[in-house]
């Protein structure tokens, strides 16, 4: 799957750039992303979930996480995100670059497999207990 790429500025959490893959993942036309804020594109609920990671990248820490995000446009979906601080010449951090991968299908498969293994374990324990 294509990787979504964005660059976001610190002051208003506004998208400076985004690629078509990011627009597809977010479920929003590209022309409705660049120049808008994360609040406008993601919605309040999704922004609240990623805020701790934003705080960390703006403190200068590279961030890598997986999260189920309640996208405003498309509903819940799993992402893997990597945030890299954007350093200016004077050393200040003016924002970050993000790569976003939609991992919803992989996560659903993992969760289904785990549920299946859990059910099998419960059945085995019940069978052994009844013997």
Residue frames as a rotation matrix with the C-alpha (Angstrom) as fourth column:
UNK 1
0.576 0.818 0.000 0.00
0.818 -0.576 0.000 0.00
0.000 0.000 -1.000 0.00
UNK 2
0.053 -0.534 0.844 1.14
0.443 -0.745 -0.499 3.52
0.895 0.400 0.197 -0.72
UNK 3
-0.291 -0.266 -0.919 2.55
0.952 -0.174 -0.251 5.57
-0.093 -0.948 0.304 2.14
UNK 4
0.731 0.558 0.391 0.88
0.554 -0.821 0.137 8.87
0.398 0.116 -0.910 2.98
UNK 5
-0.383 -0.889 -0.251 3.34
0.915 -0.329 -0.232 11.72
0.124 -0.319 0.940 3.46
UNK 6
0.722 0.587 0.367 2.62
0.508 -0.809 0.296 15.08
0.471 -0.027 -0.882 5.05
UNK 7
-0.634 -0.766 -0.110 4.46
0.634 -0.432 -0.642 18.02
0.444 -0.476 0.759 6.52
UNK 8
0.503 0.859 -0.093 2.68
0.685 -0.331 0.649 19.89
0.527 -0.390 -0.755 9.31
UNK 9
-0.321 -0.624 0.713 3.59
0.034 -0.759 -0.650 23.22
0.946 -0.185 0.265 10.87
UNK 10
-0.727 -0.180 -0.663 3.80
0.594 0.319 -0.738 23.66
0.345 -0.930 -0.125 14.61
UNK 11
-0.975 0.196 0.104 1.83
-0.222 -0.846 -0.485 26.82
-0.007 -0.496 0.868 15.32
UNK 12
-0.189 0.982 -0.019 -1.63
-0.946 -0.188 -0.264 25.90
-0.263 -0.032 0.964 14.03
UNK 13
-0.423 -0.053 0.905 -0.99
-0.016 0.999 0.052 22.22
-0.906 0.008 -0.423 13.16
UNK 14
0.547 0.579 -0.604 -1.62
-0.544 -0.304 -0.783 23.18
-0.637 0.757 0.149 9.54
UNK 15
0.443 -0.342 0.829 -0.77
0.616 0.788 -0.004 20.89
-0.651 0.513 0.559 6.60
UNK 16
0.025 -0.533 -0.846 1.97
-0.504 -0.737 0.449 22.46
-0.863 0.416 -0.287 4.47
UNK 17
-0.437 -0.142 -0.888 2.12
-0.866 0.332 0.373 19.52
0.242 0.933 -0.268 2.07
UNK 18
0.025 0.381 0.924 0.45
-0.429 0.839 -0.335 16.14
-0.903 -0.388 0.184 1.59
UNK 19
-0.879 -0.327 -0.348 0.64
-0.452 0.335 0.827 13.49
-0.154 0.884 -0.442 -1.10
UNK 20
-0.186 0.873 -0.451 -2.24
-0.809 0.125 0.574 11.71
0.558 0.472 0.683 -2.88
UNK 21
-0.372 0.021 -0.928 -1.72
0.264 0.961 -0.084 8.54
0.890 -0.276 -0.363 -0.82
UNK 22
-0.961 0.043 -0.272 -2.35
0.254 -0.242 -0.937 10.51
-0.106 -0.969 0.221 2.38
UNK 23
-0.594 0.789 -0.157 -5.53
-0.804 -0.591 0.068 11.98
-0.039 0.167 0.985 0.89
UNK 24
-0.137 0.522 -0.842 -6.75
-0.388 0.754 0.531 8.44
0.911 0.399 0.100 0.09
UNK 25
-0.631 -0.161 -0.759 -5.99
0.534 0.618 -0.576 7.21
0.562 -0.769 -0.304 3.63
UNK 26
-0.937 0.245 -0.248 -7.69
0.039 -0.633 -0.773 10.24
-0.347 -0.734 0.584 5.21
UNK 27
-0.297 0.863 0.408 -10.65
0.930 0.358 -0.081 9.96
-0.216 0.356 -0.909 2.82
UNK 28
0.485 0.350 -0.801 -10.39
0.259 -0.933 -0.251 13.66
-0.835 -0.086 -0.544 1.98
UNK 29
0.817 -0.217 0.534 -9.56
0.521 -0.121 -0.845 15.26
0.248 0.969 0.015 -1.40
UNK 30
-0.111 -0.980 -0.167 -5.96
0.990 -0.094 -0.106 16.54
0.088 -0.177 0.980 -1.50
UNK 31
-0.472 -0.057 0.880 -7.17
0.295 -0.951 0.096 20.09
0.831 0.305 0.465 -2.16
UNK 32
0.593 0.710 0.379 -9.09
-0.204 -0.323 0.924 19.92
0.779 -0.625 -0.046 1.15
UNK 33
0.681 -0.438 -0.587 -5.95
0.728 0.495 0.474 19.03
0.083 -0.750 0.656 3.13
UNK 34
-0.378 -0.918 0.121 -3.09
0.902 -0.395 -0.177 21.37
0.210 0.042 0.977 2.22
UNK 35
-0.675 0.060 0.736 -3.55
-0.043 -0.998 0.042 24.70
0.737 -0.003 0.676 4.00
UNK 36
0.458 0.866 0.200 -6.08
-0.369 -0.020 0.929 23.28
0.809 -0.499 0.311 6.46
UNK 37
-0.212 -0.503 0.838 -5.48
-0.970 0.001 -0.245 22.31
0.123 -0.864 -0.488 10.09
UNK 38
-0.921 -0.135 -0.366 -5.33
-0.089 0.986 -0.139 18.80
0.379 -0.096 -0.920 11.50
UNK 39
-0.683 0.729 0.032 -8.52
-0.036 0.011 -0.999 19.62
-0.729 -0.684 0.019 13.43
UNK 40
-0.002 0.701 -0.713 -10.32
-0.858 -0.367 -0.359 20.41
-0.513 0.612 0.602 10.15
UNK 41
-0.225 -0.174 -0.959 -9.04
-0.831 0.548 0.095 17.32
0.509 0.818 -0.268 8.32
UNK 42
-0.837 -0.222 -0.500 -9.02
0.001 0.913 -0.408 14.69
0.547 -0.342 -0.764 11.09
UNK 43
0.372 0.926 0.070 -11.76
-0.012 -0.071 0.997 15.95
0.928 -0.372 -0.015 13.38
UNK 44
0.247 -0.230 0.941 -11.56
-0.871 -0.478 0.112 16.55
0.425 -0.848 -0.318 17.12
UNK 45
0.877 0.153 0.456 -11.71
-0.386 0.789 0.478 12.88
-0.287 -0.595 0.751 18.20
UNK 46
0.771 -0.630 0.090 -8.84
0.566 0.614 -0.550 11.75
0.291 0.475 0.830 15.96
UNK 47
0.225 -0.703 0.675 -6.75
-0.165 -0.710 -0.685 14.81
0.960 0.043 -0.275 16.80
UNK 48
0.536 0.030 0.844 -7.18
-0.836 -0.122 0.535 14.09
0.119 -0.992 -0.041 20.52
UNK 49
0.960 -0.146 0.238 -5.87
0.090 0.968 0.233 10.53
-0.265 -0.202 0.943 19.99
UNK 50
0.488 -0.824 0.288 -2.71
0.726 0.199 -0.658 11.69
0.485 0.531 0.695 18.16
UNK 51
0.804 -0.117 0.583 -2.04
-0.255 -0.953 0.160 14.73
0.537 -0.278 -0.796 20.39
UNK 52
0.802 -0.553 0.227 0.38
-0.128 0.212 0.969 12.86
-0.584 -0.806 0.099 22.73
UNK 53
0.307 -0.693 0.652 2.50
0.866 0.487 0.110 11.92
-0.394 0.531 0.750 19.70
UNK 54
0.567 -0.055 0.822 2.38
0.452 -0.814 -0.366 15.50
0.689 0.579 -0.437 18.38
UNK 55
0.938 -0.208 0.277 3.61
-0.346 -0.587 0.732 16.72
0.010 -0.782 -0.623 21.78
UNK 56
0.558 -0.757 0.339 6.52
0.295 0.563 0.772 14.28
-0.775 -0.331 0.538 21.63
UNK 57
0.245 -0.496 0.833 7.62
0.968 0.070 -0.243 15.16
0.062 0.865 0.497 18.08
UNK 58
0.666 0.035 0.745 7.41
0.166 -0.981 -0.103 18.89
0.727 0.192 -0.659 18.84
UNK 59
0.868 -0.445 0.220 9.70
-0.327 -0.181 0.927 18.23
-0.373 -0.877 -0.303 21.83
UNK 60
0.145 -0.865 -0.481 12.25
-0.987 -0.158 -0.013 16.92
-0.064 0.477 -0.877 19.30
UNK 61
-0.405 -0.249 0.880 11.60
-0.407 0.911 0.071 13.19
-0.819 -0.330 -0.470 19.64
UNK 62
-0.667 0.228 -0.709 11.11
-0.632 0.331 0.701 10.98
0.395 0.916 -0.077 16.57
UNK 63
-0.280 0.694 0.663 7.86
-0.681 0.343 -0.647 9.04
-0.677 -0.633 0.377 17.07
UNK 64
-0.715 0.115 -0.689 6.69
-0.480 0.636 0.605 5.70
0.508 0.763 -0.399 15.64
UNK 65
-0.678 0.534 0.506 3.29
-0.410 0.297 -0.862 4.30
-0.610 -0.792 0.018 16.65
UNK 66
-0.794 0.597 -0.119 0.30
0.234 0.479 0.846 2.16
0.562 0.644 -0.520 15.63
UNK 67
-0.823 0.551 -0.139 -3.17
-0.128 -0.417 -0.900 3.37
-0.554 -0.723 0.413 16.54
UNK 68
-0.341 0.812 0.473 -6.82
0.939 0.266 0.219 2.89
0.051 0.519 -0.853 15.65
UNK 69
-0.945 -0.096 -0.314 -7.85
0.110 -0.993 -0.029 6.34
-0.309 -0.062 0.949 14.49
UNK 70
-0.011 0.993 0.115 -11.47
0.730 0.087 -0.678 7.55
-0.683 0.077 -0.726 14.29
UNK 71
-0.887 -0.356 0.293 -11.08
0.454 -0.555 0.697 9.32
-0.085 0.751 0.654 10.92
UNK 72
-0.480 0.720 -0.501 -13.65
-0.260 -0.662 -0.703 12.09
-0.838 -0.208 0.505 10.51
UNK 73
-0.258 0.352 -0.900 -14.24
-0.955 -0.232 0.183 11.22
-0.144 0.907 0.396 6.83
UNK 74
-0.203 0.060 -0.977 -14.06
-0.611 0.773 0.174 7.42
0.765 0.632 -0.121 6.77
UNK 75
0.848 0.499 0.176 -14.58
-0.435 0.468 0.769 6.14
0.302 -0.729 0.614 10.31
UNK 76
0.576 -0.645 0.503 -12.20
-0.518 0.189 0.834 3.95
-0.633 -0.741 -0.225 12.30
UNK 77
0.879 -0.408 -0.247 -9.05
0.019 0.547 -0.837 2.61
0.477 0.731 0.488 10.71
UNK 78
0.704 -0.692 -0.159 -5.63
0.422 0.227 0.878 1.47
-0.572 -0.685 0.452 11.92
UNK 79
0.855 -0.513 0.083 -2.53
-0.228 -0.513 -0.828 3.44
0.467 0.688 -0.555 10.99
UNK 80
0.348 -0.862 -0.368 1.19
0.895 0.188 0.404 3.16
-0.279 -0.470 0.837 11.49
UNK 81
0.941 -0.013 0.338 2.66
0.095 -0.949 -0.301 6.64
0.325 0.316 -0.892 11.77
UNK 82
0.069 -0.949 -0.308 6.25
0.993 0.035 0.113 7.85
-0.097 -0.314 0.945 11.88
UNK 83
0.969 0.215 0.125 6.80
0.217 -0.976 -0.006 11.49
0.121 0.032 -0.992 12.86
UNK 84
-0.009 -0.999 -0.036 10.16
0.993 -0.005 -0.118 13.20
0.118 -0.037 0.992 12.32
UNK 85
0.416 0.160 -0.895 10.79
0.473 -0.879 0.062 16.68
-0.777 -0.449 -0.442 13.77
UNK 86
0.515 -0.241 0.823 11.45
0.731 -0.379 -0.568 19.42
0.449 0.893 -0.019 11.19
UNK 87
0.213 -0.567 -0.795 14.45
0.745 -0.432 0.508 21.44
-0.632 -0.701 0.330 12.39
UNK 88
0.984 0.030 0.178 15.08
0.130 -0.800 -0.585 24.95
0.124 0.599 -0.791 11.13
UNK 89
0.290 -0.945 0.155 18.62
0.271 -0.074 -0.960 26.31
0.918 0.320 0.235 10.60
UNK 90
-0.134 -0.327 0.935 18.57
-0.704 -0.633 -0.322 27.89
0.698 -0.702 -0.146 14.08
UNK 91
-0.934 -0.278 -0.226 17.77
-0.085 0.784 -0.615 24.52
0.348 -0.555 -0.755 15.65
UNK 92
-0.511 0.816 0.271 14.14
-0.678 -0.189 -0.710 25.31
-0.528 -0.547 0.650 16.43
UNK 93
-0.830 0.344 0.438 11.44
0.468 0.858 0.211 22.76
-0.303 0.380 -0.874 15.55
UNK 94
-0.783 0.506 -0.363 8.89
-0.581 -0.802 0.136 24.32
-0.222 0.317 0.922 13.21
UNK 95
0.383 0.913 -0.140 6.80
-0.917 0.358 -0.174 21.20
-0.109 0.195 0.975 12.74
UNK 96
-0.296 -0.476 0.828 7.24
-0.351 0.861 0.369 17.63
-0.888 -0.182 -0.422 11.53
UNK 97
-0.382 0.147 -0.912 7.12
-0.863 0.296 0.410 15.29
0.330 0.944 0.014 8.59
UNK 98
-0.080 0.440 0.894 4.79
-0.622 0.679 -0.390 12.31
-0.779 -0.587 0.219 8.91
UNK 99
-0.715 0.054 -0.697 4.56
-0.545 0.582 0.604 9.06
0.439 0.811 -0.386 7.02
UNK 100
-0.206 0.787 0.582 1.21
-0.775 0.232 -0.588 7.33
-0.598 -0.572 0.562 7.47
UNK 101
-0.863 -0.035 -0.504 0.43
-0.353 0.756 0.551 3.76
0.361 0.653 -0.665 6.43
UNK 102
0.167 0.960 0.223 -3.06
-0.974 0.126 0.186 2.29
0.151 -0.249 0.957 6.50
UNK 103
-0.836 -0.508 -0.209 -2.63
-0.450 0.852 -0.267 -1.04
0.314 -0.129 -0.941 8.33
UNK 104
-0.114 0.901 0.419 -6.35
-0.970 -0.010 -0.241 -1.70
-0.213 -0.434 0.875 8.90
UNK 105
0.584 0.378 -0.719 -6.46
-0.612 0.787 -0.083 -4.98
0.534 0.488 0.691 6.95
UNK 106
-0.303 -0.790 -0.533 -3.37
-0.072 0.577 -0.814 -6.36
0.950 -0.208 -0.231 8.70
UNK 107
-0.821 0.005 0.571 -4.67
-0.558 -0.220 -0.800 -5.35
0.121 -0.976 0.183 12.15
UNK 108
0.205 0.973 0.106 -8.10
-0.978 0.208 -0.017 -6.88
-0.038 -0.100 0.994 11.52
UNK 109
0.441 -0.127 -0.889 -6.44
-0.300 0.912 -0.280 -10.14
0.846 0.390 0.364 10.49
UNK 110
-0.663 -0.745 -0.074 -4.19
-0.116 0.200 -0.973 -10.09
0.740 -0.636 -0.219 13.59
UNK 111
-0.597 0.495 0.631 -7.14
-0.797 -0.275 -0.538 -9.37
-0.093 -0.824 0.559 15.89
UNK 112
0.487 0.799 -0.353 -9.28
-0.839 0.541 0.068 -12.10
0.245 0.263 0.933 14.28
UNK 113
0.080 -0.554 -0.828 -6.44
-0.086 0.824 -0.560 -14.62
0.993 0.116 0.018 14.62
UNK 114
-0.852 -0.417 0.317 -5.94
-0.305 -0.097 -0.947 -13.66
0.426 -0.904 -0.044 18.29
UNK 115
-0.143 0.890 0.433 -9.68
-0.980 -0.068 -0.185 -14.04
-0.135 -0.451 0.882 19.00
UNK 116
0.571 0.321 -0.756 -9.65
-0.553 0.830 -0.066 -17.44
0.606 0.456 0.652 17.31
UNK 117
-0.358 -0.789 -0.499 -6.63
0.010 0.532 -0.847 -18.57
0.934 -0.308 -0.183 19.36
UNK 118
-0.762 0.135 0.633 -8.32
-0.639 -0.316 -0.701 -17.30
0.106 -0.939 0.327 22.54
UNK 119
0.312 0.950 0.006 -11.51
-0.948 0.311 0.059 -19.28
0.054 -0.024 0.998 21.75
UNK 120
0.365 -0.275 -0.889 -9.43
-0.213 0.905 -0.368 -22.42
0.906 0.324 0.272 21.06
UNK 121
-0.717 -0.695 0.059 -7.56
-0.163 0.085 -0.983 -22.00
0.678 -0.714 -0.175 24.37
UNK 122
-0.420 0.658 0.626 -10.85
-0.900 -0.213 -0.380 -21.62
-0.116 -0.723 0.681 26.29
UNK 123
0.585 0.653 -0.481 -12.27
-0.734 0.679 0.028 -24.75
0.345 0.336 0.876 24.56
UNK 124
-0.018 -0.690 -0.724 -9.12
-0.053 0.724 -0.688 -26.76
0.998 0.026 -0.049 25.37
UNK 125
-0.851 -0.305 0.429 -9.16
-0.398 -0.160 -0.903 -25.66
0.344 -0.939 0.015 29.01
UNK 126
-0.008 0.938 0.346 -12.86
-0.994 0.029 -0.103 -26.54
-0.106 -0.345 0.933 29.27
UNK 127
0.568 0.171 -0.805 -12.23
-0.466 0.873 -0.144 -29.97
0.678 0.457 0.576 27.72
UNK 128
-0.403 -0.816 -0.414 -9.34
0.005 0.450 -0.893 -30.69
0.915 -0.362 -0.177 30.08
UNK 129
-0.727 0.195 0.658 -11.30
-0.677 -0.362 -0.641 -29.47
0.113 -0.912 0.395 33.07
UNK 130
0.282 0.959 0.040 -14.19
-0.959 0.281 0.019 -31.78
0.008 -0.043 0.999 32.18
UNK 131
0.082 -0.323 -0.943 -11.99
-0.424 0.845 -0.326 -34.90
0.902 0.426 -0.068 31.80
